[in-house]
């Protein structure tokens, strides 16, 4: 085993390597680093949820926050990378399939597939009313030619979440499948 001291290393190898030449490049690399970290964190969160190391409630809150952070960070560098998440992950050699899927779908697994429904507490009627209300809201939005994702997505996400809260609906219920496809 050999150890190197500053005297043993050739002088031409000791110069500082700069990643950026100005403050805008520095900010871009900081933002890319944030995206990298968020993707890694989502991957670990997904694995922790699968192993039941976090509760559904903790998972859902953290996942929604991380997805929002990813979207905000991505918007800051979108013009610099001109890639989607798959391209970014390939370029920076990230192997995070669970995070990639979660970011592409844009909602936590508890919303996509249904979460912990063991604590209903007799709220089924409340969930049915909320679900019907959201269906009507989404249908009205579409009939008024609202087609922007930021206008429709929040209600669609809430609709999927409410559909999953209904205990008497099977996972392959047609409405659940269709809304999941739209997300």
C-alpha positions as CSV (number, residue, x, y, z in Angstrom):
1,X,0.0,0.0,0.0
2,X,1.4,3.4,-0.9
3,X,0.4,6.7,0.3
4,X,1.0,9.9,-1.5
5,X,2.1,13.2,0.0
6,X,1.9,16.5,-1.7
7,X,5.6,16.3,-2.5
8,X,5.2,12.9,-4.2
9,X,2.5,14.0,-6.5
10,X,3.6,15.7,-9.7
11,X,3.0,19.5,-9.6
12,X,0.9,19.6,-12.8
13,X,-1.7,17.3,-11.2
14,X,-2.2,19.6,-8.1
15,X,-4.1,22.4,-9.9
16,X,-7.7,23.2,-8.9
17,X,-10.3,21.9,-11.3
18,X,-13.2,24.3,-11.8
19,X,-16.7,23.0,-12.7
20,X,-17.9,26.4,-13.7
21,X,-16.7,29.7,-15.0
22,X,-19.3,32.1,-13.7
23,X,-22.1,32.3,-11.1
24,X,-24.9,31.1,-13.5
25,X,-23.0,27.9,-14.3
26,X,-22.4,27.4,-10.6
27,X,-26.1,27.8,-9.9
28,X,-26.9,25.3,-12.7
29,X,-24.6,22.7,-11.2
30,X,-26.0,23.3,-7.7
31,X,-29.5,22.8,-9.2
32,X,-28.4,19.6,-11.0
33,X,-27.0,18.4,-7.7
34,X,-30.3,19.1,-6.0
35,X,-32.1,17.0,-8.7
36,X,-29.7,14.2,-8.3
37,X,-30.1,14.2,-4.5
38,X,-33.9,14.4,-4.7
39,X,-34.0,11.4,-7.1
40,X,-31.8,9.4,-4.7
41,X,-34.0,10.4,-1.8
42,X,-37.2,9.3,-3.6
43,X,-35.6,6.0,-4.4
44,X,-34.7,5.4,-0.7
45,X,-38.2,6.5,0.4
46,X,-39.8,4.1,-2.0
47,X,-37.7,1.2,-0.8
48,X,-38.5,2.2,2.9
49,X,-42.2,2.2,2.1
50,X,-42.0,-1.2,0.4
51,X,-40.2,-2.6,3.4
52,X,-42.9,-1.0,5.7
53,X,-40.2,1.1,7.5
54,X,-42.4,4.2,7.2
55,X,-46.1,4.5,7.7
56,X,-48.4,5.3,4.7
57,X,-49.1,8.7,6.1
58,X,-45.4,9.6,6.6
59,X,-44.6,8.2,3.1
60,X,-47.3,10.1,1.4
61,X,-46.4,13.5,2.9
62,X,-42.7,13.0,2.2
63,X,-43.2,11.7,-1.3
64,X,-45.5,14.6,-2.3
65,X,-43.0,17.1,-0.9
66,X,-40.1,15.4,-2.8
67,X,-42.1,15.3,-6.1
68,X,-42.9,19.0,-5.7
69,X,-39.2,19.7,-5.0
70,X,-38.2,17.7,-8.0
71,X,-40.6,19.6,-10.3
72,X,-39.4,23.0,-8.9
73,X,-35.7,22.1,-9.3
74,X,-36.3,20.6,-12.8
75,X,-38.0,23.9,-13.9
76,X,-34.9,25.8,-12.9
77,X,-32.6,23.7,-15.2
78,X,-34.9,22.5,-17.9
79,X,-33.5,24.9,-20.5
80,X,-30.0,23.7,-19.6
81,X,-30.5,20.0,-19.8
82,X,-33.3,19.6,-22.4
83,X,-34.0,16.1,-21.1
84,X,-36.6,14.2,-19.3
85,X,-35.9,12.2,-16.1
86,X,-34.8,9.1,-18.1
87,X,-32.2,11.1,-20.0
88,X,-31.0,12.8,-16.8
89,X,-30.6,9.5,-15.0
90,X,-28.8,8.0,-18.0
91,X,-26.4,11.0,-18.3
92,X,-25.5,10.9,-14.6
93,X,-25.6,7.1,-14.3
94,X,-28.4,7.0,-11.7
95,X,-30.0,3.6,-11.2
96,X,-33.2,4.5,-9.4
97,X,-36.1,2.8,-11.1
98,X,-38.6,3.3,-8.3
99,X,-37.8,7.0,-8.2
100,X,-38.1,7.3,-12.0
101,X,-41.6,5.7,-11.9
102,X,-42.7,7.8,-9.0
103,X,-41.6,11.1,-10.7
104,X,-43.1,10.1,-14.0
105,X,-46.5,9.3,-12.4
106,X,-46.3,12.4,-10.1
107,X,-48.1,11.0,-7.2
108,X,-47.2,8.7,-4.2
109,X,-47.9,5.0,-4.4
110,X,-50.6,5.4,-1.8
111,X,-52.5,7.6,-4.2
112,X,-51.8,5.4,-7.2
113,X,-52.6,2.1,-5.7
114,X,-54.3,2.9,-2.4
115,X,-52.7,3.1,1.0
116,X,-53.5,2.1,4.5
117,X,-57.3,1.8,4.5
118,X,-57.6,-0.1,7.8
119,X,-58.6,3.0,9.7
120,X,-61.9,3.9,8.0
121,X,-63.7,5.1,11.1
122,X,-67.1,5.2,9.3
123,X,-66.0,7.8,6.8
124,X,-67.0,5.9,3.8
125,X,-70.0,8.1,3.0
126,X,-67.7,11.2,3.3
127,X,-65.3,9.7,0.9
128,X,-68.1,8.8,-1.6
129,X,-69.4,12.4,-1.5
130,X,-65.9,13.8,-2.0
131,X,-65.2,11.4,-4.9
132,X,-68.5,12.3,-6.6
133,X,-67.7,16.0,-6.1
134,X,-64.3,15.6,-7.6
135,X,-65.6,13.6,-10.6
136,X,-68.1,16.4,-11.3
137,X,-65.3,19.0,-10.9
138,X,-63.0,17.2,-13.3
139,X,-65.8,16.6,-15.9
140,X,-66.8,20.3,-15.7
141,X,-63.1,21.4,-16.1
142,X,-62.9,19.2,-19.2
143,X,-66.2,20.4,-20.6
144,X,-64.9,24.0,-20.3
145,X,-61.9,23.1,-22.4
146,X,-59.4,23.3,-19.5
147,X,-56.6,21.1,-20.8
148,X,-53.5,22.5,-19.0
149,X,-52.0,19.9,-16.7
150,X,-51.7,22.5,-13.8
151,X,-55.4,23.1,-14.0
152,X,-56.6,19.5,-14.1
153,X,-53.9,17.5,-12.3
154,X,-54.6,18.6,-8.7
155,X,-58.2,17.5,-8.9
156,X,-57.2,14.3,-10.7
157,X,-54.7,13.5,-8.0
158,X,-57.4,14.2,-5.3
159,X,-59.8,12.0,-7.2
160,X,-57.4,9.1,-7.3
161,X,-56.7,9.5,-3.6
162,X,-60.4,9.5,-2.7
163,X,-61.1,6.5,-5.0
164,X,-58.4,4.6,-3.0
165,X,-60.0,5.5,0.3
166,X,-63.3,3.7,-0.7
167,X,-63.0,0.3,1.0
168,X,-65.6,-1.4,-1.1
169,X,-63.9,-0.8,-4.5
170,X,-61.5,-3.4,-5.8
171,X,-58.0,-2.3,-7.0
172,X,-59.0,-3.1,-10.6
173,X,-62.2,-1.0,-10.5
174,X,-62.6,0.6,-13.9
175,X,-62.7,4.2,-12.6
176,X,-59.5,3.6,-10.6
177,X,-57.7,2.1,-13.6
178,X,-58.8,4.9,-15.9
179,X,-57.8,7.7,-13.5
180,X,-54.5,6.0,-12.8
181,X,-53.8,6.0,-16.6
182,X,-54.6,9.7,-16.8
183,X,-52.2,10.5,-14.0
